[in-house]
Amino acid sequence: MHIRKNDTVKIMIGADAGKTGKVLKAFPKKGKILVEGINVHKKHIRARQEGKKGQVIDKAFPMSVSNVKLTEKRSEK
């Protein structure tokens, strides 16, 4: 896999096509990456304790590496 953490990528396919973001985490065995602010869905959380309310949170889900294009490599130190 040619994309790693801290690289900047451009989304080519999907609802977020045309957006750019920084790679937060890479999953090379699965061929997926987690991009900051991209592929975010609403997730409903059930109330775990009595008297507490459930909530809706925004959660970023991994996306396939084949749907992105590398625009800038991470800075080498």
Backbone torsions as a table, in degrees:
resi	resn	phi	psi	omega
1	MET	NA	131.6	-173.9
2	HIS	-93.8	-2.2	-179.6
3	ILE	-109.6	134.1	-178.0
4	ARG	-128.9	176.8	178.7
5	LYS	-59.6	142.7	179.6
6	ASN	74.1	3.6	172.5
7	ASP	-76.5	154.7	174.6
8	THR	-102.7	130.1	-177.1
9	VAL	-126.3	157.3	175.7
10	LYS	-113.7	132.1	-179.2
11	ILE	-79.9	127.7	-175.9
12	MET	-102.9	-28.2	-174.1
13	ILE	-132.4	144.2	173.7
14	GLY	110.1	-171.1	-176.8
15	ALA	-66.1	-27.8	-178.3
16	ASP	-98.7	21.3	-177.5
17	ALA	-58.6	134.7	179.5
18	GLY	96.7	-16.8	179.7
19	LYS	-82.2	156.4	176.0
20	THR	-120.8	155.5	179.3
21	GLY	-165.5	167.4	-179.3
22	LYS	-93.9	139.0	179.4
23	VAL	-76.1	121.6	179.3
24	LEU	-88.2	-36.8	-177.9
25	LYS	-154.0	146.0	178.4
26	ALA	-119.6	140.9	177.6
27	PHE	-120.3	83.1	-172.9
28	PRO	-62.6	-35.0	-179.1
29	LYS	-67.8	-32.3	179.3
30	LYS	-91.7	-15.2	-178.3
31	GLY	72.3	34.7	-178.1
32	LYS	-128.6	158.3	177.0
33	ILE	-135.9	157.1	176.3
34	LEU	-111.5	117.6	-176.0
35	VAL	-108.7	137.4	-177.5
36	GLU	-63.7	120.2	176.0
37	GLY	77.4	6.6	-178.5
38	ILE	-116.9	146.1	179.4
39	ASN	60.2	45.5	-179.4
40	VAL	-94.7	129.7	179.5
41	HIS	-123.7	157.8	174.9
42	LYS	-83.8	133.0	179.0
43	LYS	-123.0	127.5	-179.5
44	HIS	-89.4	126.9	-178.7
45	ILE	-107.8	127.6	179.7
46	ARG	-75.6	148.2	175.6
47	ALA	-67.9	126.0	-176.9
48	ARG	-91.2	-27.3	-180.0
49	GLN	-118.2	150.4	178.4
50	GLU	-66.6	136.0	-179.0
51	GLY	91.6	-12.3	177.3
52	LYS	-95.5	154.2	178.8
53	LYS	-96.7	151.6	171.2
54	GLY	-76.6	172.8	-178.7
55	GLN	-149.6	165.0	176.4
56	VAL	-115.4	124.0	-179.4
57	ILE	-119.2	156.8	172.9
58	ASP	-93.2	127.1	-178.1
59	LYS	-130.0	133.2	177.5
60	ALA	-85.6	132.3	179.2
61	PHE	-110.4	148.8	179.1
62	PRO	-64.8	151.1	177.0
63	MET	-128.2	160.7	-177.0
64	SER	-69.1	143.8	179.4
65	VAL	-67.3	-26.5	-178.8
66	SER	-69.9	-14.0	-179.1
67	ASN	-92.9	2.4	-178.0
68	VAL	-126.0	161.9	178.1
69	LYS	-127.9	131.6	179.7
70	LEU	-69.8	125.3	179.2
71	THR	-108.3	-33.5	-179.0
72	GLU	-150.4	127.7	178.2
73	LYS	-76.9	158.3	178.0
74	ARG	-65.3	156.6	-179.8
75	SER	-76.2	129.6	178.9
76	GLU	-81.6	134.9	177.8
77	LYS	-115.7	NA	NA
